[in-house]
């Protein structure tokens, strides 16, 4: 037991950068613990926001749901860049090429800013129009336009927070990425109720206060990441000259990032269509669905910690010329993920009504949220393997395969099935919910099939 506590302290402290030798189980533990904590912190942003916002009104919850369904497009860009950062930097670390690893960190920052600033300007300008297109009623648009503008304006911070976390994970410093999320989320939890309800000398800003609190917390988190990246260790601490544009590195990273971005864009856009279908059934249904999705995010993101650990192990071991060790690491991570998520799904199914009731007293919202939770968690067993193998392909730099699989599963299967069941067959919201585990299960099975083919072992990054 003492040995495990020592290992846990080491994982949280973050003392290793390379995981190409030694025990695979030890490597998984040292990487996954801080990554799981990082994902918990990221998911808490969503849960904390919706908890406080739900105390304002159903329209406020619907505002968050509709806005976030569009903001997921920004997250897609962020996750794509994070994927490129992890794959590129992990490969350089595995090769022992610290100079190129440092340069890649600098290019991540340049690319993140270059992409995010136009997004922020566009979203800020057309926030109200975007809510209207998403099917929001007049009251929701009046309530949520300021919230949406602030959320879009913070796009650079969101993208940097994700991409720099990817850089830190690739460098083997997952504990630093974890601490940046702890700082960011801690501030969000403190500022959220203060700005939303107007505690002390602060005015009550309502739903806009939630957006300001989140943006502020994330900004401080990015500041901590930038400070930490100059001190990862003596070999990997990047300096100002690494920010000088390097054409070859930028092109290589954009190639990987484009695949990752398109991949997650396909996935995220599918959620927009699902939300749009649910908007046909009223704000109460959207609110219940929004709460359920936030809870699902909270439970799945820790599992993504294991998936991200697998991605780092794949990248570093391929760089070190050890594809067999990379593959074994993936199957170990997947089996641990399966054990975690299957147990969690039982708890979620049984406690669905109570869990949704924590966030809203609205009867219709509770009914919809409970139904959504119970249907969505039925696919957790497939999610466990699917997320690990997909992230492992990304970690190898093969973002093309997951992109194609996402297109098939989410656009050819999920969206048409949701519309068919909910609207054509008149099953209502449950038709939309059923389409999600069906699509995710197909993604897992196809992902396992492609991973076993082994083409990812020869991808150049």
TORDO-299191 format. One line per 10 residues: number of its first residue (from 0); their letters; for each residue x, y, z of C-alpha. Coordinates in steps of 0.2 Angstrom, whole numbers, plus 5000, padded with zeros to 4 digits. Example, Ala and Ser with C-alpha at 12.3 -4.5 7.8 and 13.67 -1.06 7.14 Angstrom:
<atoms>
0	as	5062,4978,5039 | 5068,4995,5036
</atoms>
This chain:
<atoms>
0	xxxxxxxxxx	5000,5000,5000 | 5014,5012,5004 | 5022,5009,4987 | 5005,5014,4978 | 5004,5030,4988 | 5022,5034,4983 | 5018,5030,4965 | 5002,5041,4967 | 5012,5056,4974 | 5025,5054,4959
10	xxxxxxxxxx	5010,5054,4947 | 5003,5070,4954 | 5020,5078,4956 | 5025,5074,4938 | 5043,5068,4937 | 5045,5059,4921 | 5045,5064,4903 | 5049,5048,4893 | 5039,5032,4895 | 5048,5021,4883
20	xxxxxxxxxx	5056,5009,4895 | 5051,5000,4911 | 5034,4993,4917 | 5019,4998,4905 | 5007,4997,4920 | 5018,5010,4929 | 5019,5021,4914 | 5000,5020,4912 | 4997,5025,4930 | 5010,5039,4930
30	xxxxxxxxxx	5002,5046,4914 | 4983,5042,4917 | 4981,5049,4935 | 4985,5067,4931 | 4976,5066,4914 | 4961,5059,4923 | 4962,5073,4935 | 4964,5085,4921 | 4948,5079,4912 | 4939,5079,4929
40	xxxxxxxxxx	4944,5098,4930 | 4939,5102,4913 | 4922,5093,4914 | 4919,5102,4931 | 4918,5118,4920 | 4902,5112,4912 | 4894,5104,4927 | 4898,5119,4939 | 4891,5132,4926 | 4875,5122,4923
50	xxxxxxxxxx	4872,5120,4941 | 4872,5138,4945 | 4864,5144,4929 | 4850,5131,4932 | 4845,5142,4948 | 4841,5157,4936 | 4828,5150,4924 | 4825,5136,4911 | 4828,5149,4897 | 4846,5152,4905
60	xxxxxxxxxx	4849,5133,4904 | 4843,5132,4886 | 4854,5147,4882 | 4869,5138,4888 | 4864,5122,4879 | 4861,5130,4862 | 4877,5141,4864 | 4888,5127,4869 | 4882,5116,4855 | 4889,5129,4843
70	xxxxxxxxxx	4905,5132,4854 | 4909,5114,4852 | 4915,5119,4835 | 4928,5129,4844 | 4932,5114,4855 | 4935,5104,4839 | 4948,5116,4833 | 4956,5115,4851 | 4956,5096,4852 | 4963,5095,4834
80	xxxxxxxxxx	4977,5106,4839 | 4979,5097,4855 | 4980,5080,4845 | 4994,5087,4834 | 5004,5094,4849 | 5003,5078,4858 | 5007,5067,4843 | 5022,5078,4837 | 5030,5082,4854 | 5028,5064,4860
90	xxxxxxxxxx	5036,5058,4844 | 5051,5070,4846 | 5053,5066,4865 | 5053,5047,4860 | 5067,5051,4847 | 5077,5061,4860 | 5076,5076,4849 | 5073,5090,4862 | 5077,5105,4851 | 5063,5100,4839
100	xxxxxxxxxx	5051,5097,4853 | 5054,5114,4860 | 5051,5122,4843 | 5035,5112,4841 | 5029,5119,4857 | 5032,5137,4851 | 5023,5133,4834 | 5008,5127,4844 | 5006,5144,4852 | 5007,5153,4835
110	xxxxxxxxxx	4995,5141,4826 | 4982,5143,4841 | 4982,5162,4840 | 4981,5162,4821 | 4966,5151,4821 | 4956,5157,4836 | 4956,5176,4834 | 4946,5176,4818 | 4934,5164,4826 | 4932,5175,4841
120	xxxxxxxxxx	4928,5190,4830 | 4915,5181,4820 | 4906,5174,4835 | 4906,5190,4844 | 4898,5199,4829 | 4885,5186,4825 | 4881,5179,4842 | 4862,5183,4841 | 4860,5177,4824 | 4868,5160,4828
130	xxxxxxxxxx	4856,5157,4843 | 4842,5161,4831 | 4848,5149,4818 | 4849,5136,4832 | 4830,5137,4835 | 4831,5148,4851 | 4815,5158,4854 | 4814,5176,4857 | 4816,5175,4876 | 4831,5164,4875
140	xxxxxxxxxx	4840,5175,4862 | 4837,5191,4873 | 4844,5181,4888 | 4858,5173,4880 | 4866,5185,4867 | 4878,5192,4879 | 4883,5175,4886 | 4886,5169,4868 | 4897,5184,4864 | 4908,5182,4879
150	xxxxxxxxxx	4910,5163,4875 | 4915,5167,4857 | 4927,5181,4863 | 4936,5168,4874 | 4939,5157,4860 | 4958,5160,4860 | 4959,5156,4878 | 4949,5139,4875 | 4960,5134,4861 | 4976,5138,4870
160	xxxxxxxxxx	4971,5129,4885 | 4968,5113,4875 | 4983,5114,4864 | 4995,5118,4878 | 4988,5104,4888 | 4992,5093,4873 | 5009,5100,4872 | 5012,5096,4890 | 5005,5079,4889 | 5016,5075,4874
170	xxxxxxxxxx	5031,5081,4884 | 5027,5069,4898 | 5022,5083,4910 | 5003,5078,4912 | 5004,5083,4930 | 5007,5101,4925 | 4992,5101,4913 | 4982,5094,4927 | 4987,5108,4939 | 4983,5122,4926
180	xxxxxxxxxx	4965,5115,4925 | 4964,5115,4944 | 4969,5133,4945 | 4957,5138,4931 | 4942,5128,4938 | 4945,5133,4955 | 4943,5151,4950 | 4928,5147,4940 | 4920,5139,4955 | 4923,5154,4966
190	xxxxxxxxxx	4919,5168,4953 | 4903,5159,4946 | 4891,5161,4960 | 4898,5178,4964 | 4895,5185,4947 | 4879,5176,4943 | 4870,5180,4959 | 4879,5197,4963 | 4887,5192,4980 | 4896,5205,4990
200	xxxxxxxxxx	4900,5221,4980 | 4898,5213,4963 | 4882,5216,4953 | 4871,5201,4948 | 4875,5197,4930 | 4865,5182,4928 | 4870,5170,4914 | 4883,5182,4908 | 4892,5181,4924 | 4894,5162,4921
210	xxxxxxxxxx	4903,5166,4905 | 4914,5179,4913 | 4919,5167,4927 | 4923,5153,4915 | 4933,5165,4903 | 4943,5172,4918 | 4947,5155,4925 | 4953,5148,4909 | 4964,5164,4905 | 4973,5162,4922
220	xxxxxxxxxx	4975,5143,4918 | 4983,5148,4901 | 4995,5160,4910 | 5000,5146,4922 | 5003,5134,4907 | 5014,5147,4898 | 5024,5150,4914 | 5026,5131,4916 | 5031,5128,4898 | 5047,5138,4901
230	xxxxxxxxxx	5051,5127,4915 | 5046,5109,4910 | 5064,5104,4913 | 5081,5110,4907 | 5080,5100,4891 | 5062,5104,4885 | 5059,5122,4892 | 5055,5132,4877 | 5062,5150,4875 | 5056,5165,4864
240	xxxxxxxxxx	5066,5160,4849 | 5055,5144,4848 | 5041,5156,4844 | 5049,5161,4828 | 5038,5154,4813 | 5046,5138,4806 | 5037,5134,4790 | 5041,5115,4790 | 5035,5112,4808 | 5020,5122,4805
250	xxxxxxxxxx	5015,5113,4790 | 5018,5096,4798 | 5008,5101,4813 | 4993,5109,4803 | 4992,5093,4793 | 4990,5082,4809 | 4979,5096,4817 | 4968,5097,4802 | 4964,5079,4802 | 4961,5080,4821
260	xxxxxxxxxx	4950,5096,4819 | 4940,5089,4805 | 4938,5073,4815 | 4931,5081,4830 | 4922,5094,4820 | 4912,5080,4812 | 4908,5074,4829 | 4904,5091,4837 | 4893,5096,4822 | 4883,5080,4824
270	xxxxxxxxxx	4878,5086,4842 | 4872,5103,4834 | 4860,5094,4823 | 4854,5083,4838 | 4851,5099,4848 | 4842,5107,4833 | 4830,5091,4832 | 4827,5092,4851 | 4823,5111,4850 | 4807,5106,4840
280	xxxxxxxxxx	4800,5099,4857 | 4803,5115,4867 | 4815,5123,4879 | 4811,5111,4893 | 4817,5097,4883 | 4833,5106,4877 | 4836,5110,4896 | 4834,5092,4902 | 4845,5086,4888 | 4858,5100,4891
290	xxxxxxxxxx	4859,5094,4910 | 4861,5076,4905 | 4875,5080,4892 | 4884,5089,4905 | 4883,5075,4917 | 4888,5063,4903 | 4903,5074,4900 | 4908,5074,4918 | 4908,5055,4918 | 4916,5052,4901
300	xxxxxxxxxx	4930,5065,4902 | 4940,5055,4916 | 4939,5040,4904 | 4947,5051,4891 | 4961,5053,4903 | 4966,5035,4900 | 4963,5037,4882 | 4975,5052,4882 | 4988,5042,4891 | 4987,5029,4878
310	xxxxxxxxxx	4990,5042,4864 | 5005,5049,4873 | 5012,5031,4875 | 5009,5027,4857 | 5018,5043,4851 | 5033,5041,4863 | 5035,5022,4859 | 5034,5024,4840 | 5047,5038,4841 | 5058,5026,4851
320	xxxxxxxxxx	5055,5012,4838 | 5045,5001,4849 | 5028,4998,4840 | 5024,4982,4850 | 5026,4991,4867 | 5014,5005,4860 | 5001,4992,4855 | 5002,4983,4871 | 4999,4999,4880 | 4984,5003,4871
330	xxxxxxxxxx	4975,4986,4875 | 4980,4988,4893 | 4972,5006,4894 | 4956,5000,4885 | 4954,4985,4897 | 4956,4997,4912 | 4944,5009,4904 | 4931,4996,4902 | 4931,4991,4920 | 4929,5009,4925
340	xxxxxxxxxx	4915,5014,4913 | 4904,4998,4915 | 4903,5000,4934 | 4899,5018,4931 | 4885,5015,4919 | 4876,5004,4932 | 4877,5019,4945 | 4871,5031,4931 | 4856,5021,4926 | 4850,5018,4944
350	xxxxxxxxxx	4853,5036,4950 | 4847,5045,4934 | 4832,5054,4941 | 4841,5059,4957 | 4856,5066,4947 | 4846,5076,4936 | 4835,5083,4950 | 4851,5090,4958 | 4852,5103,4944 | 4833,5107,4940
360	xxxxxxxxxx	4816,5106,4949 | 4807,5107,4932 | 4797,5091,4930 | 4799,5090,4911 | 4817,5094,4912 | 4820,5080,4925 | 4810,5068,4914 | 4820,5072,4898 | 4836,5072,4907 | 4833,5055,4916
370	xxxxxxxxxx	4828,5047,4900 | 4843,5054,4891 | 4855,5048,4905 | 4848,5030,4905 | 4849,5028,4886 | 4866,5036,4884 | 4875,5026,4897 | 4869,5010,4889 | 4884,5012,4877 | 4897,5015,4890
380	xxxxxxxxxx	4905,4997,4887 | 4908,5001,4869 | 4914,5019,4873 | 4928,5012,4884 | 4937,5003,4870 | 4932,5016,4856 | 4939,5031,4864 | 4955,5023,4868 | 4959,5015,4851 | 4953,5032,4842
390	xxxxxxxxxx	4965,5042,4853 | 4979,5030,4850 | 4977,5032,4831 | 4978,5050,4834 | 4993,5049,4845 | 5002,5039,4831 | 4998,5054,4819 | 4985,5044,4809 | 4970,5057,4811 | 4963,5052,4794
400	xxxxxxxxxx	4956,5035,4799 | 4947,5042,4814 | 4940,5056,4803 | 4933,5044,4791 | 4925,5033,4804 | 4918,5048,4813 | 4910,5054,4796 | 4902,5037,4794 | 4896,5034,4812 | 4890,5052,4816
410	xxxxxxxxxx	4884,5059,4799 | 4878,5043,4790 | 4872,5033,4805 | 4868,5045,4820 | 4860,5060,4812 | 4848,5052,4800 | 4844,5039,4813 | 4840,5052,4826 | 4828,5062,4813 | 4820,5046,4808
420	xxxxxxxxxx	4816,5039,4825 | 4812,5056,4833 | 4802,5065,4819 | 4797,5052,4806 | 4792,5038,4818 | 4787,5051,4831 | 4796,5043,4845 | 4801,5061,4851 | 4817,5064,4861 | 4820,5046,4865
430	xxxxxxxxxx	4823,5043,4846 | 4837,5056,4847 | 4845,5048,4863 | 4844,5030,4855 | 4854,5036,4840 | 4869,5041,4851 | 4874,5024,4858 | 4871,5016,4842 | 4883,5027,4833 | 4896,5027,4846
440	xxxxxxxxxx	4896,5007,4847 | 4898,5007,4828 | 4913,5019,4830 | 4921,5008,4843 | 4919,4992,4833 | 4926,5000,4817 | 4940,5008,4827 | 4946,4991,4834 | 4945,4984,4817 | 4956,4997,4810
450	xxxxxxxxxx	4968,4997,4824 | 4971,4979,4823 | 4976,4981,4805 | 4992,4990,4811 | 4994,5003,4798 | 4996,5017,4811 | 5013,5009,4816 | 5021,5017,4800 | 5013,5034,4800 | 5026,5048,4799
460	x	5024,5064,4810
</atoms>
